[in-house]
């Protein structure tokens, strides 16, 4: 893509909080408790069924292998009419299991058997519900930078990076992290991992490192070379023979937008982002703590605003320097946006003089340039709507599209 043109005046970013009325929430994370109506009882009963099904599915399909504690809690909620009734009064984005459990832990819920958690919930129901209504899931997972780097290798720099749903901005620093791309094991052999050092674009050195590692592995098993540099160390798996990226992006400007931006320098915001890590995910907790330190050392510009409203995203995009390629990213955020606002946001992004990198569930929208299999593993990694790979929703693996 050619360099960017000079831009006109910059519109002031919107600073007011979005409306929290049920039914007209403009984007994710803004819907509070369901309002009363003549059909309140029927709506409440339906909501309770939806909550039960959601928690049962979470316990059955999402928590196993990641957090035994959350699996137990979710199964308990699905069978607890009192807790279901309390959560049914919240809008769908605010009653998600990871959010409810993170809020309860933040407020002091014991991390033990469900009976203890349920007792804490009943004793503090009002406060828990109020906190859930005011918050949203902000999965600020730096490992998502692995598929992002895979996509950004296709875009010439210098790059101006703009993330929608940026939270604390941990996915705005892909070139500051160190990567070890591991090949999927095949048979008895294993290829040594390809390395990308933070801030390095020396592919010859990377290849020498891989060759030396391969040589040292002969006759005595494969050694895993140390990370080259970077306090945030990411180890995604490459599946299906997918080649590793050979360079990191040349990012010269970065910014984000979020309904509720988080500041990596603020202790309360750090605690909230860290608290969204599920119990049992020690490696992930350490990774996020290191990425928070990176963001705190060089805070990115993150504005408060609803990117799906006309003019808001364009105003921030206009701040990108002339001569750069603007890249808008939506890594894992679109599934949390109500469908009407989601479609509006996608149209806004496509109307910009920008490239678009997204990582989404195949069912999240119909903006793909070609059909995608809804039943395949993982999320779809796409560039300008064209699927280029499949990836773990949190970035743990990348596979052919």
C-alpha positions as CSV (number, residue, x, y, z in Angstrom):
1,X,0.0,0.0,0.0
2,X,1.4,3.5,-0.8
3,X,2.2,6.0,1.8
4,X,-0.6,7.8,3.5
5,X,-1.8,11.2,2.3
6,X,-1.8,14.4,4.4
7,X,-4.9,14.6,6.5
8,X,-7.2,17.4,7.5
9,X,-8.3,18.7,10.9
10,X,-8.5,16.2,13.8
11,X,-11.9,15.8,15.5
12,X,-11.8,15.8,19.3
13,X,-12.2,12.4,20.8
14,X,-15.5,11.7,22.6
15,X,-14.9,11.7,26.3
16,X,-18.4,11.0,27.7
17,X,-19.4,7.5,28.9
18,X,-21.8,5.6,26.5
19,X,-25.4,5.1,27.5
20,X,-25.9,2.0,29.7
21,X,-29.6,1.6,28.9
22,X,-30.6,-2.0,28.1
23,X,-31.5,-2.6,24.5
24,X,-29.6,0.4,23.0
25,X,-26.1,-0.3,24.2
26,X,-23.9,0.9,21.3
27,X,-21.1,-1.6,21.8
28,X,-19.7,-4.3,24.1
29,X,-19.4,-3.7,27.8
30,X,-22.0,-1.0,28.1
31,X,-25.2,-2.9,28.9
32,X,-26.3,-2.8,32.5
33,X,-29.3,-4.5,34.2
34,X,-32.3,-5.3,32.2
35,X,-35.0,-2.7,32.6
36,X,-38.5,-3.5,33.8
37,X,-41.3,-4.0,31.3
38,X,-44.7,-5.6,31.1
39,X,-43.0,-8.8,30.0
40,X,-40.5,-8.7,32.8
41,X,-41.3,-12.1,34.2
42,X,-41.1,-13.9,30.9
43,X,-37.9,-12.1,30.0
44,X,-36.4,-13.0,33.3
45,X,-37.3,-16.6,32.9
46,X,-35.8,-16.7,29.5
47,X,-32.7,-15.0,30.6
48,X,-32.2,-17.5,33.5
49,X,-32.4,-20.3,30.9
50,X,-29.8,-18.6,28.8
51,X,-27.5,-18.1,31.8
52,X,-27.8,-21.7,32.8
53,X,-27.0,-22.9,29.3
54,X,-24.1,-20.5,29.0
55,X,-22.5,-21.6,32.3
56,X,-23.1,-25.3,31.5
57,X,-21.4,-24.8,28.1
58,X,-18.5,-23.0,29.8
59,X,-18.1,-25.8,32.3
60,X,-18.3,-28.4,29.6
61,X,-16.3,-26.9,26.7
62,X,-14.3,-23.9,27.7
63,X,-12.8,-24.2,31.2
64,X,-11.5,-27.9,31.0
65,X,-7.8,-27.9,30.5
66,X,-7.5,-24.3,31.5
67,X,-9.0,-23.9,34.9
68,X,-10.4,-26.8,37.0
69,X,-11.7,-24.2,39.5
70,X,-13.7,-22.2,36.9
71,X,-15.1,-25.5,35.5
72,X,-16.3,-26.4,39.0
73,X,-17.8,-22.9,39.7
74,X,-19.5,-22.7,36.3
75,X,-21.1,-26.2,36.8
76,X,-22.3,-25.1,40.2
77,X,-23.8,-21.9,38.9
78,X,-25.7,-23.8,36.1
79,X,-27.4,-25.9,38.9
80,X,-28.0,-23.0,41.3
81,X,-31.4,-21.3,40.8
82,X,-30.6,-18.4,43.1
83,X,-27.4,-17.4,41.5
84,X,-29.0,-17.8,38.0
85,X,-31.8,-15.4,38.9
86,X,-29.3,-12.8,40.1
87,X,-27.2,-13.0,37.0
88,X,-30.2,-13.1,34.7
89,X,-30.8,-9.4,35.5
90,X,-27.5,-8.5,33.8
91,X,-27.1,-7.9,30.1
92,X,-25.4,-10.7,28.3
93,X,-21.9,-9.1,28.1
94,X,-21.9,-8.6,31.8
95,X,-22.9,-12.0,33.0
96,X,-20.2,-14.0,31.2
97,X,-18.5,-16.6,33.4
98,X,-14.9,-15.1,33.2
99,X,-16.2,-11.7,34.1
100,X,-18.4,-12.8,37.0
101,X,-15.7,-15.0,38.5
102,X,-13.0,-12.3,38.1
103,X,-15.2,-9.7,39.8
104,X,-16.0,-12.1,42.7
105,X,-12.3,-12.9,43.2
106,X,-11.5,-9.2,43.1
107,X,-14.0,-8.6,45.9
108,X,-12.6,-11.4,48.0
109,X,-14.3,-14.7,47.0
110,X,-12.4,-17.7,48.3
111,X,-10.7,-19.8,45.6
112,X,-12.0,-23.1,46.7
113,X,-15.1,-25.4,46.3
114,X,-18.3,-24.0,44.8
115,X,-20.1,-24.0,48.1
116,X,-17.8,-21.4,49.5
117,X,-17.9,-19.3,46.3
118,X,-21.7,-19.4,46.3
119,X,-21.9,-18.4,49.9
120,X,-19.7,-15.4,49.2
121,X,-21.9,-14.5,46.2
122,X,-25.1,-14.5,48.2
123,X,-23.5,-12.4,50.9
124,X,-22.3,-9.8,48.4
125,X,-24.8,-10.2,45.6
126,X,-25.6,-6.5,45.2
127,X,-22.0,-5.4,45.0
128,X,-21.0,-8.2,42.7
129,X,-23.9,-7.5,40.3
130,X,-23.1,-3.8,40.3
131,X,-19.4,-4.3,39.5
132,X,-20.3,-6.7,36.7
133,X,-22.7,-4.2,35.2
134,X,-19.9,-1.6,35.2
135,X,-17.2,-3.8,33.8
136,X,-16.6,-6.0,30.7
137,X,-14.2,-8.8,29.8
138,X,-10.9,-7.2,28.6
139,X,-8.8,-10.1,27.5
140,X,-5.6,-8.2,27.0
141,X,-3.6,-11.3,25.9
142,X,-0.1,-10.4,24.5
143,X,0.2,-13.9,23.0
144,X,-2.3,-12.7,20.3
145,X,0.7,-10.7,18.9
146,X,2.0,-14.0,17.4
147,X,-0.8,-14.2,14.8
148,X,-0.7,-10.4,14.5
149,X,3.0,-10.6,13.5
150,X,2.2,-13.4,11.1
151,X,-0.3,-11.0,9.4
152,X,1.8,-7.8,9.6
153,X,4.6,-9.5,7.7
154,X,2.5,-9.1,4.6
155,X,2.2,-5.3,5.1
156,X,5.0,-2.9,4.1
157,X,6.1,-0.4,6.8
158,X,6.4,1.9,8.3
159,X,3.2,1.0,10.1
160,X,0.8,3.0,12.2
161,X,-1.0,0.5,14.4
162,X,-4.5,1.2,15.8
163,X,-6.3,-1.3,17.9
164,X,-10.0,-1.3,18.6
165,X,-10.8,-2.6,22.1
166,X,-7.2,-2.0,23.2
167,X,-7.8,-2.2,27.0
168,X,-4.3,-1.5,28.4
169,X,-2.6,-1.8,25.0
170,X,-0.7,-5.0,25.5
171,X,-1.3,-6.0,21.9
172,X,0.1,-2.7,20.6
173,X,3.7,-3.8,21.1
174,X,4.2,-6.8,18.8
175,X,7.8,-5.7,17.8
176,X,8.8,-5.3,21.4
177,X,8.3,-9.0,22.3
178,X,10.5,-12.0,21.7
179,X,9.1,-15.0,19.8
180,X,9.9,-18.7,19.6
181,X,7.8,-20.2,16.9
182,X,7.6,-24.0,17.5
183,X,6.9,-26.5,14.8
184,X,4.2,-29.0,15.4
185,X,5.8,-32.3,16.4
186,X,5.7,-34.9,13.6
187,X,6.7,-38.5,14.3
188,X,10.0,-38.8,16.3
189,X,11.6,-35.8,14.9
190,X,11.3,-32.1,15.9
191,X,12.4,-29.0,14.2
192,X,14.2,-26.5,16.5
193,X,12.1,-23.4,17.0
194,X,12.5,-20.3,14.8
195,X,13.4,-17.2,16.8
196,X,12.5,-13.6,16.4
197,X,14.2,-11.3,18.9
198,X,12.4,-8.2,20.1
199,X,13.2,-5.3,17.9
200,X,15.2,-7.5,15.5
201,X,14.7,-7.8,11.7
202,X,18.0,-9.7,11.1
203,X,16.6,-12.8,9.4
204,X,20.1,-14.0,8.5
205,X,21.0,-14.1,12.2
206,X,17.7,-15.9,12.9
207,X,18.5,-18.5,10.3
208,X,22.0,-19.0,11.7
209,X,20.6,-19.5,15.1
210,X,18.2,-22.1,13.8
211,X,21.0,-23.9,11.9
212,X,23.3,-23.9,14.9
213,X,20.5,-25.3,17.1
214,X,19.8,-28.0,14.5
215,X,23.4,-28.9,14.4
216,X,23.8,-29.1,18.2
217,X,20.6,-31.3,18.4
218,X,22.1,-34.0,16.2
219,X,22.9,-37.2,18.2
220,X,21.7,-35.9,21.5
221,X,18.2,-34.8,21.2
222,X,16.8,-31.4,20.3
223,X,17.8,-28.5,22.6
224,X,15.5,-25.6,23.0
225,X,17.5,-22.4,22.4
226,X,17.1,-19.5,24.8
227,X,15.1,-16.5,23.9
228,X,17.2,-13.9,22.2
229,X,15.9,-10.8,24.0
230,X,12.7,-9.2,25.3
231,X,11.1,-9.5,28.7
232,X,7.8,-10.8,27.1
233,X,8.5,-14.2,25.6
234,X,5.9,-15.8,23.4
235,X,5.9,-19.4,22.3
236,X,3.2,-20.1,19.7
237,X,3.0,-23.4,17.8
238,X,3.0,-23.5,14.0
239,X,0.8,-26.3,12.7
240,X,0.4,-27.9,9.3
241,X,3.9,-26.9,8.1
242,X,3.2,-23.2,8.3
243,X,6.4,-21.2,7.9
244,X,7.5,-18.9,10.7
245,X,7.5,-15.1,10.1
246,X,11.0,-13.9,9.2
247,X,10.7,-10.3,10.3
248,X,9.0,-8.1,12.9
249,X,6.8,-5.1,11.9
250,X,8.3,-1.6,11.6
251,X,5.8,0.2,13.9
252,X,6.4,3.9,14.2
253,X,3.1,5.0,15.7
254,X,0.5,3.2,17.9
255,X,-2.8,4.0,19.5
256,X,-6.0,2.4,20.7
257,X,-9.6,3.0,21.5
258,X,-11.7,1.4,24.2
259,X,-14.9,2.1,26.1
260,X,-13.0,1.7,29.3
261,X,-9.2,2.2,28.7
262,X,-6.9,0.7,31.3
263,X,-3.5,2.3,32.3
264,X,-0.7,-0.2,32.9
265,X,0.8,2.3,35.3
266,X,-2.3,2.3,37.5
267,X,-2.3,-0.3,40.3
268,X,-6.1,-0.8,40.2
269,X,-6.1,-1.3,36.4
270,X,-3.1,-3.7,36.6
271,X,-5.0,-5.7,39.2
272,X,-8.1,-5.9,37.0
273,X,-6.2,-7.0,33.9
274,X,-4.2,-9.5,36.0
275,X,-7.4,-10.7,37.7
276,X,-9.0,-11.7,34.4
277,X,-6.4,-14.5,34.2
278,X,-8.1,-17.7,35.1
279,X,-6.9,-19.6,38.2
280,X,-4.3,-22.2,37.2
281,X,-2.8,-20.2,34.3
282,X,0.5,-19.3,36.0
283,X,2.4,-19.0,32.7
284,X,-0.2,-16.6,31.3
285,X,-0.2,-14.5,34.5
286,X,3.6,-14.1,34.2
287,X,3.3,-13.2,30.6
288,X,0.7,-10.5,31.2
289,X,2.6,-9.1,34.1
290,X,5.7,-8.7,31.9
291,X,3.6,-7.1,29.1
292,X,2.1,-4.7,31.6
293,X,5.6,-3.6,32.5
294,X,6.4,-2.9,28.8
295,X,3.2,-0.8,28.4
296,X,3.9,1.1,31.6
297,X,7.4,2.0,30.5
298,X,6.1,3.6,27.2
299,X,2.3,4.1,27.6
300,X,0.5,4.1,24.3
301,X,-2.2,6.6,23.4
302,X,-5.5,4.9,24.2
303,X,-8.7,7.1,24.0
304,X,-12.0,6.5,25.6
305,X,-14.7,6.1,23.0
306,X,-17.2,4.0,21.1
307,X,-15.4,3.0,17.8
308,X,-18.8,2.0,16.2
309,X,-20.1,5.6,16.4
310,X,-19.6,7.7,13.2
311,X,-16.5,9.8,13.1
312,X,-14.9,8.5,16.4
313,X,-12.5,5.9,14.9
314,X,-11.7,8.2,11.9
315,X,-10.7,11.0,14.3
316,X,-8.1,8.8,15.9
317,X,-6.9,7.3,12.6
318,X,-6.3,10.9,11.4
319,X,-3.6,11.2,14.0
320,X,-1.4,8.6,12.3
321,X,1.6,10.2,10.6
322,X,1.7,10.8,6.9
323,X,3.8,8.4,5.0
324,X,2.8,5.4,7.1
325,X,0.5,2.4,6.4
326,X,-2.4,2.6,8.8
327,X,-3.3,-0.9,10.2
328,X,-6.5,-1.3,12.2
329,X,-6.6,-4.4,14.4
330,X,-9.5,-6.1,16.1
331,X,-7.9,-9.1,17.8
332,X,-10.7,-11.1,19.4
333,X,-12.9,-8.1,20.2
334,X,-15.7,-8.3,17.7
335,X,-17.5,-11.3,19.3
336,X,-18.0,-9.1,22.3
337,X,-19.7,-6.4,20.3
338,X,-23.5,-6.6,19.8
339,X,-24.3,-7.5,16.2
340,X,-25.7,-4.2,15.0
341,X,-22.8,-2.3,16.3
342,X,-20.4,-4.9,15.1
343,X,-21.6,-4.6,11.5
344,X,-21.5,-0.8,11.8
345,X,-17.9,-1.0,13.1
346,X,-16.7,-3.3,10.3
347,X,-18.2,-0.9,7.7
348,X,-16.4,2.0,9.4
349,X,-13.1,0.2,9.3
350,X,-13.5,-0.7,5.7
351,X,-14.2,2.9,4.9
352,X,-10.8,4.0,6.2
353,X,-7.7,4.4,4.1
354,X,-6.2,1.4,6.1
355,X,-5.5,-2.3,6.2
356,X,-7.5,-4.4,8.6
357,X,-6.2,-7.4,10.6
358,X,-8.8,-9.3,12.6
359,X,-8.9,-12.5,14.7
360,X,-12.5,-13.7,15.0
361,X,-14.8,-16.6,15.5
362,X,-16.0,-17.7,12.0
363,X,-19.5,-17.1,13.2
364,X,-18.8,-13.5,14.4
365,X,-19.7,-11.8,11.1
366,X,-20.0,-12.2,7.3
367,X,-17.2,-9.9,6.3
368,X,-14.9,-12.7,5.0
369,X,-13.9,-12.4,1.3
370,X,-14.5,-16.2,0.9
371,X,-16.5,-18.8,2.8
372,X,-15.0,-20.0,6.1
373,X,-15.8,-23.3,7.8
374,X,-17.7,-22.6,11.0
375,X,-16.8,-26.0,12.5
376,X,-13.0,-25.8,12.0
377,X,-10.8,-25.3,15.0
378,X,-9.9,-21.9,16.4
379,X,-10.6,-18.4,15.1
380,X,-10.0,-17.0,11.6
381,X,-7.0,-14.7,11.1
382,X,-7.8,-12.4,8.2
383,X,-6.2,-9.5,6.4
384,X,-8.7,-7.1,4.8
385,X,-11.3,-9.8,5.3
386,X,-9.3,-12.5,3.5
387,X,-8.6,-15.5,5.7
388,X,-4.9,-16.2,5.8
389,X,-4.7,-18.6,8.8
390,X,-6.5,-20.3,11.6
391,X,-5.4,-19.5,15.1
392,X,-6.0,-20.2,18.8
393,X,-8.3,-17.5,20.1
394,X,-5.6,-16.5,22.5
395,X,-2.7,-16.9,20.0
396,X,-1.3,-20.2,21.2
397,X,-1.1,-21.8,17.8
398,X,-1.4,-20.8,14.1
399,X,-2.4,-23.2,11.3
400,X,-3.2,-22.9,7.6
401,X,-6.6,-21.3,6.8
